[in-house]
């Protein structure tokens, strides 16, 4: 299944053609095309579908969606082992 998943823009490569950025999906980071949102800024949240950021999203909505997707097991289905590893790293850093 391919979800439209919210993520936080971590960095933007303005030299790339097409415009791309590194997006953090609750610990899993992936590159995404930002061509449809050329004025997006680092720190903003976007919805990404099949590697393309389609729309901005406010932080509260993004976090609520990520939490719901995680509860339903959809993030693990979408990101597989990378999601599991990110979740383990995050819980390990909280324990410290």
Buried (B, 14 or more C-beta within 10 A) or exposed (E): EEBBBBBBBEEBEEEEEEBBBBBBBBBBBBBBBBEEBEEBEEEBBBBBEEEBBBBBBEEEEBBEBBEEBBEEEBBBEBBEEBBBEBBEEEEEEEEE
